[in-house]
Amino acid sequence: MRLRNIKGADEAVAESIYCIQNPRDYRGNWHTLFSNTNPIHMEIGMGKGKFIMELASQNPSVNYIGVERYTSVLYRALQKMETETLPNLKFLCVDAKILPEIFAPGEIDKIYLNFSDPWPKDRHAKRRLTSGAFLSCYDSVLKPEGTIEFKTDNKGLFDFSMEEIPGQGWKINASTTDLHRDTSMNQGNIMTEYEEKFSAMGNPIYKLIASR
């Protein structure tokens, strides 16, 4: 997908007090940034921030970190933060591949992956956020009891994930092929921008929860 460059986005991200500019400095000490020892939940590929901002608003006793590698996308979330300050939410503009360089083992309690790029071509499989390469990164930073929650409208990506995750030594705790009709998994569900769009089109939403 080709992203439209937004003038001033790079500068806004670099200057924002909500976006951590030196994340490696906090490795093993992220609690000092939030000034508490609350659990840390992370969304990778947070887009414009709707999902993680609602989570942070609803759960002030949890710290949230939104990861988005594209400044033009993250810029939209920063604009929202100007009108709704959330002290328990910070952003990172990095590639998820370097998470082990930024977080110490066991520093993250939960990871959300919402409507990730499906990278449909086989030769791009390693780029999928549920591939073995990324699962290894998550394994490096999640607590032993930590979980991953994954949502998508792409059946191919979901099927891939249902095979890849157990194949990498993880387990699927729960899954559904129609989240909005599954009362057991839909309770408390917060929709992303993409989820609202795709579900309005009649697309089923797939979800799984995984752990080691």
Secondary structure as UniProt FT lines:
FT   TURN            7..8
FT   HELIX           9..15
FT   HELIX           23..26
FT   TURN            27..28
FT   HELIX           30..34
FT   STRAND          40..44
FT   TURN            47..48
FT   HELIX           50..58
FT   TURN            60..61
FT   STRAND          63..67
FT   HELIX           71..81
FT   TURN            82..83
FT   TURN            87..88
FT   STRAND          89..92
FT   HELIX           96..98
FT   HELIX           99..102
FT   TURN            105..106
FT   STRAND          108..114
FT   HELIX           122..127
FT   TURN            129..130
FT   HELIX           132..141
FT   STRAND          142..152
FT   HELIX           155..167
FT   TURN            168..169
FT   STRAND          171..176
FT   HELIX           179..181
FT   HELIX           183..186
FT   TURN            187..188
FT   HELIX           193..200
FT   TURN            201..202
FT   STRAND          206..211
//
